[in-house]
Amino acid sequence: MKIKTKEGEKEIMTVANKEMQEEMVGVLNAISIVSKRLANRLLELEEEKEKKGEREDE
């Protein structure tokens, strides 16, 4: 929401807008955590496949 004052336009964050931004921050943090876990699991699977391949070569 914008309010005109003598100094010019000031942008004021409404309570609803602030709550929405806080919720988006929470969602983005959750996505980040899930992405990190997925990357770690994929890395573990890749390492397991490499170890399996080494065993088969012996």
C-alpha positions as CSV (number, residue, x, y, z in Angstrom):
1,M,0.0,0.0,0.0
2,K,1.3,3.5,-0.8
3,I,0.6,6.6,1.1
4,K,1.3,10.1,-0.2
5,T,2.9,12.4,2.3
6,K,4.6,15.8,2.1
7,E,8.0,14.0,1.7
8,G,6.7,12.1,-1.3
9,E,5.4,8.5,-1.6
10,K,6.1,6.1,1.2
11,E,5.6,2.4,0.8
12,I,4.1,0.9,3.9
13,M,4.1,-2.9,4.4
14,T,0.7,-3.9,5.6
15,V,0.2,-6.6,8.2
16,A,-1.2,-9.0,5.7
17,N,1.7,-8.4,3.3
18,K,4.2,-9.0,6.1
19,E,2.5,-12.2,7.1
20,M,2.6,-13.4,3.5
21,Q,6.3,-12.6,3.2
22,E,7.0,-14.5,6.5
23,E,5.1,-17.5,5.1
24,M,7.1,-17.4,1.9
25,V,10.3,-17.3,3.9
26,G,9.2,-20.4,5.8
27,V,8.3,-22.2,2.5
28,L,11.6,-21.3,0.9
29,N,13.5,-22.6,4.0
30,A,11.5,-25.8,3.9
31,I,12.3,-26.2,0.1
32,S,16.0,-25.6,0.9
33,I,16.0,-28.3,3.6
34,V,14.3,-30.8,1.4
35,S,16.7,-30.1,-1.4
36,K,19.7,-30.5,0.8
37,R,18.4,-33.9,2.1
38,L,17.7,-35.1,-1.4
39,A,21.1,-34.1,-2.6
40,N,22.7,-36.0,0.3
41,R,20.6,-39.1,-0.5
42,L,21.6,-39.0,-4.1
43,L,25.2,-38.7,-3.2
44,E,24.9,-41.7,-0.8
45,L,23.3,-43.7,-3.6
46,E,26.0,-42.8,-6.0
47,E,28.7,-43.8,-3.5
48,E,26.9,-47.1,-2.9
49,K,26.9,-47.8,-6.6
50,E,30.6,-47.0,-6.9
51,K,31.4,-49.4,-4.0
52,K,29.2,-52.1,-5.6
53,G,31.1,-51.7,-8.9
54,E,34.4,-52.0,-7.1
55,R,33.3,-55.2,-5.5
56,E,32.2,-56.7,-8.8
57,D,35.5,-55.8,-10.4
58,E,37.5,-57.8,-7.8
